[in-house]
Amino acid sequence: MRFMIIVKATPEADAAAAMPTEAEMATMADYHEQLAKAGVLLDAAGLHPTARGWRVGYDAQGRKRVLDGPFAETKEHVAGYTLIQVRSAEEALEWSRRFPSPFPGHDCHIEVRQLFEAEDFTPGDAVERFKAIDVLARTTHH
C-alpha cells in the first residue's frame, strides 16, 4: 500500500519562500533516514512556492486556461510530500504520527492519502496500459 504524506503550506512559508534552516533540514533528514532504513521510503521532496508555478484550469467544454502563481488560498497549497510503501493503513498512520513539524513555530499540518493501485480498478485495456507505463517508468533510467 502506498501513501502520500502531504505537507500543507502555511501563508508565511508560501509568501516568504523561505528555505528551511539547517536544524529543520536535519530534523527532516533524520525522519527520512528512518523511513529509508525501514525500507518504506519511495520518494520525498519539497516544492517551490506557488509564485514559481502555474495552474491549468479546464471549463466544462474542456477548454484550458493557464493561470500563473502566486495563488491566494494557501491553505490548499502543497509545500512538499513524502511517498511511502507500507503493509497497512495502521503502519502509515504510525509513520505519519512521527512526521516532524514541517514549519516549527507556526500552526501547520500534514495530510495523508492512500494512492490507488491498478488492482483497485475494474480490469480492462486502459488499466493494462497503466500497468505497462508503470513498469516502463520504473525500468527507464534518465
Backbone torsions as a table, in degrees:
resi	resn	phi	psi	omega
1	MET	NA	130.5	177.8
2	ARG	-104.9	140.8	178.5
3	PHE	-133.2	143.7	174.9
4	MET	-108.7	125.0	173.0
5	ILE	-93.7	113.0	-174.0
6	ILE	-101.7	121.0	176.8
7	VAL	-87.3	116.9	179.8
8	LYS	-83.3	137.3	-179.0
9	ALA	-72.3	155.4	169.9
10	THR	-104.9	155.1	177.9
11	PRO	-56.2	-39.7	-179.2
12	GLU	-64.7	-45.4	-177.5
13	ALA	-66.0	-41.6	-178.2
14	ASP	-70.5	-41.5	-177.8
15	ALA	-69.9	-40.2	-175.3
16	ALA	-83.0	-20.7	-176.2
17	ALA	52.3	34.8	-177.5
18	ALA	-73.6	137.4	175.6
19	MET	-79.8	149.9	178.2
20	PRO	-64.9	152.1	177.0
21	THR	-73.3	168.6	176.6
22	GLU	-59.7	-41.5	179.8
23	ALA	-64.8	-41.7	178.4
24	GLU	-65.1	-41.3	177.0
25	MET	-62.3	-40.9	-179.8
26	ALA	-63.7	-41.2	178.8
27	THR	-62.6	-45.5	178.7
28	MET	-66.3	-38.8	178.5
29	ALA	-62.5	-41.5	178.2
30	ASP	-58.5	-48.1	-179.4
31	TYR	-61.4	-46.9	-177.8
32	HIS	-69.1	-30.1	173.3
33	GLU	-63.8	-39.8	177.2
34	GLN	-62.0	-43.5	177.2
35	LEU	-61.0	-44.5	-179.2
36	ALA	-64.0	-44.5	179.8
37	LYS	-63.3	-32.1	177.8
38	ALA	-78.6	-8.8	178.7
39	GLY	76.9	21.9	-177.6
40	VAL	-110.7	-9.1	-177.7
41	LEU	-79.2	125.2	175.5
42	LEU	-103.2	-40.0	-177.3
43	ASP	-169.6	157.4	175.5
44	ALA	-161.8	143.7	177.6
45	ALA	-165.5	153.2	169.8
46	GLY	-94.8	157.7	-179.0
47	LEU	-113.8	145.6	173.5
48	HIS	-63.7	158.1	179.9
49	PRO	-64.6	162.6	-176.2
50	THR	-63.8	-20.7	177.1
51	ALA	-60.7	-21.9	-179.8
52	ARG	-100.9	10.8	-177.6
53	GLY	-123.2	-171.2	178.6
54	TRP	-153.2	164.2	174.8
55	ARG	-121.5	147.6	172.2
56	VAL	-113.2	118.1	179.4
57	GLY	-101.7	151.3	-179.8
58	TYR	-126.9	129.4	175.4
59	ASP	-89.6	178.9	-175.4
60	ALA	-61.3	-23.9	178.6
61	GLN	-89.4	1.5	178.4
62	GLY	87.5	4.7	177.5
63	ARG	-71.6	143.1	-177.6
64	LYS	-104.8	148.2	176.1
65	ARG	-140.7	129.7	179.5
66	VAL	-96.7	130.4	178.7
67	LEU	-122.1	120.2	178.9
68	ASP	-76.7	147.0	175.2
69	GLY	-75.9	172.4	8.9
70	PRO	-79.5	161.8	-178.1
71	PHE	-111.8	145.3	-171.1
72	ALA	-72.6	-43.1	-172.3
73	GLU	-82.3	78.5	-176.3
74	THR	-64.0	-24.0	179.8
75	LYS	-62.1	-18.6	179.1
76	GLU	-98.5	-1.3	-176.2
77	HIS	-82.1	148.8	176.6
78	VAL	-104.4	127.1	179.7
79	ALA	-96.3	-19.9	-179.7
80	GLY	179.1	178.8	-178.9
81	TYR	-154.7	159.0	170.2
82	THR	-133.9	128.7	-179.2
83	LEU	-108.6	123.9	-178.8
84	ILE	-124.9	156.9	173.8
85	GLN	-125.6	118.9	-174.8
86	VAL	-132.2	175.5	-177.5
87	ARG	-84.2	-21.6	-174.5
88	SER	-156.4	164.3	175.2
89	ALA	-64.4	-33.5	178.8
90	GLU	-63.3	-40.7	177.8
91	GLU	-65.5	-40.1	176.8
92	ALA	-62.7	-40.4	177.6
93	LEU	-61.7	-43.2	179.4
94	GLU	-62.7	-42.6	177.8
95	TRP	-65.3	-39.7	-178.8
96	SER	-67.9	-31.6	176.1
97	ARG	-65.2	-26.3	-179.2
98	ARG	-88.2	-6.8	-178.3
99	PHE	-61.9	128.7	179.8
100	PRO	-71.6	156.3	178.0
101	SER	-57.1	122.4	-178.1
102	PRO	-70.9	-24.3	-179.0
103	PHE	-135.8	77.0	-178.5
104	PRO	-54.0	138.5	-179.6
105	GLY	88.1	-1.7	179.4
106	HIS	-130.1	147.7	169.8
107	ASP	-65.9	128.3	-178.8
108	CYS	-157.0	170.7	177.5
109	HIS	-155.3	164.7	172.7
110	ILE	-117.2	159.2	177.3
111	GLU	-127.2	140.2	-178.8
112	VAL	-118.9	128.3	-178.2
113	ARG	-134.2	138.2	176.0
114	GLN	-80.7	140.0	176.4
115	LEU	-85.0	145.0	172.0
116	PHE	-70.2	146.3	172.9
117	GLU	-111.8	157.8	-179.2
118	ALA	-55.8	-33.2	-178.4
119	GLU	-68.4	-15.0	179.6
120	ASP	-75.7	-15.2	-175.3
121	PHE	-101.8	158.6	174.7
122	THR	-63.8	129.0	-179.6
123	PRO	-56.0	145.1	178.5
124	GLY	177.0	177.2	-177.8
125	ASP	-60.9	-41.5	-178.3
126	ALA	-64.1	-40.5	177.8
127	VAL	-63.5	-41.1	178.3
128	GLU	-63.1	-37.5	176.9
129	ARG	-62.8	-42.1	178.4
130	PHE	-65.4	-37.4	176.4
131	LYS	-62.4	-42.1	179.4
132	ALA	-65.6	-39.5	177.6
133	ILE	-62.5	-42.7	-179.9
134	ASP	-62.0	-45.4	178.2
135	VAL	-62.1	-43.9	179.3
136	LEU	-61.9	-44.6	-178.9
137	ALA	-63.6	-36.5	-178.6
138	ARG	-74.9	-21.6	-177.3
139	THR	-102.5	-9.7	-179.3
140	THR	-88.1	129.0	177.7
141	HIS	-103.6	138.4	-179.2
142	HIS	-95.0	NA	NA
